Amino acid sequence: MATVTDEAALAATREVLPHWGLEAATVEVFSRSENVVLKVVSAAGETVAVRLHRPGYHSLPELKSEQIWTQFLDGSGIGVPHARRALTGEFYVPVQVADTGDVRQAGIVDWLPGVQAAHHLADASLPAAIERVSQLGTLTGKIDRLSAAWTPPAGFVRHHLDADGLMGAAPFWGPFWDVPELSVDERARVIDLRDVLHARLAAHGKRHGDYSVIHADLHAHNVLIDGEHVTVIDFDDAGFGWHGYEIAVALSAFPQREGRDAMDAAYLDAYRIENPLPEVAFGMVPTFRLVRMLASVGWVHERPEHGRNQIRPMLDAAFRLAEELGY
């Protein structure tokens, strides 16, 4: 997929703003991941985030379902971005991006103050870092517990990060065994790992109360801290999945530093208190860490604009962990 230039993203943003009754004073490209996110200060002094959604990643019904789930979380006391409806009453407006010709769904949320929780983990004292990861464990446990008890309404559509969605023949984030960084022998090893892990996930099943709608990318970079206020952002990957995968994502993003084992333990202790899953569910977390590593290879492979230099280190780490776990 061709990369959208800053100029085209700025032009598309200025085109959609009137659909929300907004006029821009300043517009700047803020970040690129699944979406291109732009920071807009309106002529009236409001600050909002415009998201130009990656074409082909989610359908419009899936995007609308994201809003249904975040509205549920908001009503349950979880801090989430507040989405604005366009003048038509809809959350999204299609816009064609000039340089690629792609039609992207554009949405607007209020700009959120705060600092990523990850900034508190690398350089903070160990007691401060443990306090922060405990807060994250409690937050994640609450989201998973609430979602497990929630019944999505009719028409709710999101992807499934189950055995097929994560380790199947056509996984959601792409064929991680097809990357050119793999030798012939390594590719055979990864395919074997995929098949073994698929069987392990299928055997675990969805009968332990640990499978529901999850954020699926709920690490410390996607949590904003503003004083006592905590907000979860970036719901692009949210879908149906295992709580153990949710935990593994968070643990995998903690920095390697003194006291790392204590941080992991503090996170898990806090999560258990908030969402006391059976031990068989927690026992799957190391396996889900390996699943996450492999899935991330597929994600980068299909999004080369984020830099292929990440792939080799991720593969090496996955091979080491697979050996440690006996896969």
C-alpha positions as CSV (number, residue, x, y, z in Angstrom):
1,M,0.0,0.0,0.0
2,A,1.3,3.4,-1.0
3,T,2.2,5.7,1.9
4,V,0.1,8.8,2.2
5,T,2.2,12.0,2.1
6,D,1.8,14.6,4.7
7,E,0.5,17.0,2.1
8,A,-2.3,14.7,1.0
9,A,-3.2,13.9,4.6
10,L,-3.4,17.6,5.4
11,A,-5.6,18.3,2.3
12,A,-7.9,15.4,3.2
13,T,-8.3,16.6,6.7
14,R,-9.2,20.1,5.6
15,E,-11.8,18.6,3.3
16,V,-13.6,16.7,6.0
17,L,-13.5,19.3,8.8
18,P,-16.6,21.1,7.5
19,H,-18.6,17.9,7.9
20,W,-18.2,18.5,11.6
21,G,-18.7,22.2,11.4
22,L,-15.1,22.9,12.1
23,E,-12.6,25.3,10.5
24,A,-8.9,24.7,11.0
25,A,-6.5,27.3,12.4
26,T,-3.7,24.8,12.4
27,V,-3.3,21.2,11.1
28,E,-0.3,18.9,11.6
29,V,0.4,15.2,11.1
30,F,0.8,13.7,14.6
31,S,1.3,10.0,14.1
32,R,1.1,7.1,11.7
33,S,0.2,3.5,12.6
34,E,-2.9,1.8,11.4
35,N,-4.3,5.3,10.8
36,V,-2.8,8.7,9.9
37,V,-3.7,10.9,12.9
38,L,-3.7,14.6,12.6
39,K,-3.8,17.2,15.3
40,V,-6.2,20.1,14.5
41,V,-6.7,23.3,16.4
42,S,-9.9,24.9,15.2
43,A,-10.6,28.6,14.6
44,A,-12.7,28.5,17.8
45,G,-9.7,27.2,19.8
46,E,-10.8,23.6,20.1
47,T,-8.2,20.8,19.7
48,V,-9.3,17.5,18.1
49,A,-7.7,14.5,16.5
50,V,-8.7,13.5,13.0
51,R,-8.1,9.9,12.1
52,L,-7.8,8.8,8.5
53,H,-8.4,5.1,8.8
54,R,-6.3,2.6,6.8
55,P,-8.3,1.3,3.9
56,G,-9.1,-2.4,3.9
57,Y,-8.3,-2.9,7.6
58,H,-11.8,-2.4,8.9
59,S,-15.2,-2.0,7.2
60,L,-17.5,0.8,8.1
61,P,-19.7,-1.6,10.3
62,E,-16.5,-2.6,12.1
63,L,-15.6,1.0,12.7
64,K,-19.0,1.7,14.1
65,S,-18.8,-1.3,16.3
66,E,-15.5,0.1,17.8
67,Q,-17.6,3.2,18.9
68,I,-20.3,0.9,20.4
69,W,-17.7,-0.8,22.6
70,T,-15.9,2.3,23.6
71,Q,-19.2,3.9,24.5
72,F,-19.9,0.9,26.7
73,L,-16.5,1.3,28.4
74,D,-17.1,5.0,28.8
75,G,-20.4,4.3,30.6
76,S,-18.6,1.8,32.8
77,G,-16.1,4.4,34.1
78,I,-13.1,3.7,31.7
79,G,-11.5,6.7,30.2
80,V,-11.7,6.5,26.4
81,P,-11.5,9.1,23.6
82,H,-14.7,10.9,23.0
83,A,-15.8,10.6,19.4
84,R,-17.6,13.4,17.7
85,R,-20.5,12.9,15.4
86,A,-20.5,14.7,12.1
87,L,-23.4,17.0,11.2
88,T,-25.2,14.1,9.6
89,G,-25.1,12.2,13.0
90,E,-22.6,9.7,11.7
91,F,-19.2,9.0,13.3
92,Y,-17.4,8.7,9.9
93,V,-17.2,10.5,6.6
94,P,-15.4,9.0,3.5
95,V,-12.7,11.1,1.9
96,Q,-10.4,10.4,-1.1
97,V,-6.7,10.8,-0.5
98,A,-5.3,12.7,-3.5
99,D,-1.8,11.0,-3.9
100,T,-2.9,7.4,-3.5
101,G,-6.5,7.5,-4.7
102,D,-7.5,5.6,-1.5
103,V,-10.9,6.3,0.0
104,R,-10.5,6.4,3.8
105,Q,-13.0,6.8,6.5
106,A,-12.3,9.9,8.6
107,G,-13.4,10.2,12.2
108,I,-12.8,12.9,14.9
109,V,-12.2,12.5,18.6
110,D,-11.5,15.2,21.2
111,W,-7.8,15.7,21.8
112,L,-6.6,14.1,25.0
113,P,-4.1,15.6,27.3
114,G,-1.5,13.5,29.1
115,V,1.7,11.5,28.8
116,Q,2.0,7.9,27.7
117,A,2.3,5.6,30.7
118,A,5.4,4.1,29.1
119,H,7.4,7.3,29.8
120,H,7.0,6.5,33.5
121,L,8.5,3.0,33.3
122,A,11.9,3.3,31.8
123,D,13.6,5.9,34.0
124,A,11.4,6.0,37.1
125,S,12.5,4.5,40.4
126,L,11.6,0.8,40.7
127,P,8.9,1.5,43.4
128,A,7.4,4.2,41.1
129,A,7.5,1.8,38.1
130,I,5.8,-1.0,40.1
131,E,3.1,1.4,41.2
132,R,2.5,2.4,37.5
133,V,2.4,-1.2,36.2
134,S,0.0,-2.1,39.1
135,Q,-2.3,0.6,37.9
136,L,-2.1,-0.8,34.4
137,G,-2.8,-4.3,35.6
138,T,-5.9,-3.1,37.4
139,L,-7.1,-1.1,34.4
140,T,-6.6,-4.0,32.0
141,G,-8.3,-6.4,34.4
142,K,-11.3,-4.2,34.8
143,I,-11.7,-3.7,31.0
144,D,-11.5,-7.5,30.4
145,R,-13.9,-8.3,33.3
146,L,-16.4,-5.8,32.1
147,S,-16.2,-7.0,28.6
148,A,-16.6,-10.7,29.5
149,A,-19.9,-9.8,31.2
150,W,-21.1,-7.6,28.2
151,T,-23.3,-8.9,25.4
152,P,-22.6,-7.1,22.2
153,P,-25.7,-5.8,20.4
154,A,-27.0,-7.2,17.2
155,G,-24.9,-6.0,14.3
156,F,-21.7,-5.7,16.3
157,V,-18.9,-6.8,14.0
158,R,-15.2,-7.1,14.9
159,H,-12.5,-9.6,13.9
160,H,-11.7,-12.7,16.0
161,L,-8.1,-13.1,17.4
162,D,-8.7,-16.8,18.0
163,A,-6.6,-19.8,16.9
164,D,-7.3,-19.1,13.2
165,G,-7.1,-15.3,13.6
166,L,-3.7,-15.4,15.3
167,M,-2.0,-18.6,14.1
168,G,-4.1,-19.9,11.2
169,A,-3.3,-20.1,7.5
170,A,-4.5,-16.5,6.9
171,P,-3.9,-14.7,10.2
172,F,-5.4,-11.3,10.8
173,W,-2.0,-9.5,10.8
174,G,-0.5,-11.3,7.9
175,P,1.7,-14.3,7.0
176,F,4.6,-14.0,9.4
177,W,6.3,-17.1,7.9
178,D,6.6,-15.5,4.4
179,V,9.0,-12.7,5.3
180,P,12.2,-12.7,3.3
181,E,14.3,-12.3,6.4
182,L,13.8,-16.0,7.1
183,S,16.2,-18.7,5.7
184,V,14.6,-21.9,4.3
185,D,15.2,-23.8,7.5
186,E,13.9,-20.9,9.6
187,R,10.8,-20.7,7.5
188,A,10.1,-24.3,8.1
189,R,10.6,-23.8,11.8
190,V,8.2,-20.9,11.9
191,I,5.5,-22.8,10.0
192,D,6.0,-25.7,12.5
193,L,5.6,-23.2,15.4
194,R,2.5,-21.8,13.8
195,D,0.9,-25.2,13.5
196,V,1.8,-26.2,17.1
197,L,0.6,-22.9,18.5
198,H,-2.7,-23.1,16.5
199,A,-3.3,-26.5,18.1
200,R,-2.4,-25.2,21.6
201,L,-4.9,-22.3,21.2
202,A,-7.6,-24.4,19.8
203,A,-7.2,-26.9,22.7
204,H,-7.4,-24.1,25.3
205,G,-10.6,-23.0,23.7
206,K,-13.1,-20.4,24.8
207,R,-14.7,-22.1,27.8
208,H,-12.7,-20.5,30.7
209,G,-14.4,-17.1,30.8
210,D,-11.3,-15.5,29.3
211,Y,-12.5,-14.8,25.7
212,S,-14.4,-11.6,25.0
213,V,-13.9,-8.3,23.2
214,I,-10.4,-7.1,24.1
215,H,-8.3,-4.0,23.2
216,A,-5.6,-6.3,21.8
217,D,-2.9,-3.6,22.0
218,L,-3.3,-2.4,25.6
219,H,0.3,-1.7,26.4
220,A,1.8,1.3,28.3
221,H,2.2,3.4,25.1
222,N,-1.6,3.3,24.6
223,V,-2.5,4.6,28.1
224,L,-2.3,8.3,28.8
225,I,-1.8,9.7,32.3
226,D,-2.9,13.2,33.1
227,G,-2.7,13.8,36.8
228,E,-5.2,11.4,38.3
229,H,-7.0,10.9,35.0
230,V,-6.2,7.7,33.0
231,T,-7.3,7.3,29.4
232,V,-7.0,4.3,27.0
233,I,-6.4,5.1,23.4
234,D,-5.9,3.4,20.0
235,F,-8.7,0.8,19.7
236,D,-7.9,0.0,16.0
237,D,-6.9,-3.6,16.9
238,A,-9.8,-4.3,19.3
239,G,-11.7,-7.5,18.6
240,F,-12.7,-10.8,20.2
241,G,-9.8,-12.5,21.8
242,W,-8.3,-14.1,24.9
243,H,-7.5,-12.2,28.1
244,G,-4.2,-13.9,28.2
245,Y,-3.3,-12.3,24.9
246,E,-4.2,-8.9,26.4
247,I,-1.9,-9.5,29.3
248,A,0.9,-10.8,27.1
249,V,0.7,-7.6,25.0
250,A,1.2,-5.4,28.0
251,L,4.1,-7.5,29.5
252,S,5.9,-7.6,26.1
253,A,6.1,-3.8,26.0
254,F,7.6,-3.3,29.4
255,P,11.2,-2.0,29.2
256,Q,14.1,-4.2,30.0
257,R,15.5,-2.7,33.1
258,E,16.4,-3.5,36.7
259,G,13.4,-5.0,38.5
260,R,11.7,-6.1,35.4
261,D,10.6,-9.4,37.0
262,A,9.1,-7.5,39.9
263,M,7.2,-5.3,37.5
264,D,5.7,-8.3,35.7
265,A,4.7,-9.8,39.0
266,A,3.1,-6.6,40.2
267,Y,1.1,-6.2,36.9
268,L,-0.2,-9.8,37.2
269,D,-1.0,-9.5,40.8
270,A,-3.1,-6.4,40.2
271,Y,-4.8,-7.9,37.1
272,R,-5.7,-11.1,39.1
273,I,-7.4,-9.0,41.8
274,E,-9.5,-7.2,39.3
275,N,-10.2,-10.2,36.9
276,P,-9.7,-13.5,38.8
277,L,-9.4,-15.9,35.9
278,P,-8.8,-19.6,36.4
279,E,-5.2,-20.6,36.6
280,V,-5.4,-22.3,33.3
281,A,-6.0,-18.9,31.7
282,F,-3.0,-17.3,33.3
283,G,-0.9,-20.3,32.4
284,M,-1.4,-19.4,28.7
285,V,0.3,-16.0,29.1
286,P,3.8,-17.2,28.1
287,T,2.4,-18.9,25.0
288,F,0.6,-15.7,24.1
289,R,3.8,-13.8,24.4
290,L,5.3,-16.0,21.7
291,V,2.1,-15.6,19.6
292,R,2.4,-11.9,19.9
293,M,6.0,-11.9,18.7
294,L,5.1,-13.9,15.6
295,A,2.0,-11.9,14.9
296,S,4.0,-8.7,15.2
297,V,6.3,-9.9,12.4
298,G,3.3,-10.3,10.1
299,W,2.1,-6.8,11.1
300,V,5.4,-5.2,10.2
301,H,5.8,-7.3,7.0
302,E,2.5,-5.9,5.7
303,R,3.3,-2.3,6.8
304,P,6.9,-1.8,5.6
305,E,6.5,2.0,6.0
306,H,7.2,1.3,9.7
307,G,10.6,-0.2,9.0
308,R,11.6,-3.7,8.2
309,N,14.7,-3.5,10.5
310,Q,12.4,-4.6,13.3
311,I,11.7,-8.0,11.8
312,R,15.0,-9.8,12.4
313,P,15.3,-8.9,16.1
314,M,11.6,-10.0,16.6
315,L,12.3,-13.3,14.9
316,D,15.4,-14.0,17.0
317,A,13.5,-13.2,20.2
318,A,10.7,-15.5,19.1
319,F,13.1,-18.3,18.4
320,R,14.7,-17.9,21.9
321,L,11.3,-17.8,23.6
322,A,10.0,-20.8,21.7
323,E,13.1,-22.8,22.9
324,E,12.6,-21.6,26.5
325,L,8.9,-22.7,26.4
326,G,9.7,-26.0,24.8
327,Y,7.9,-25.4,21.5
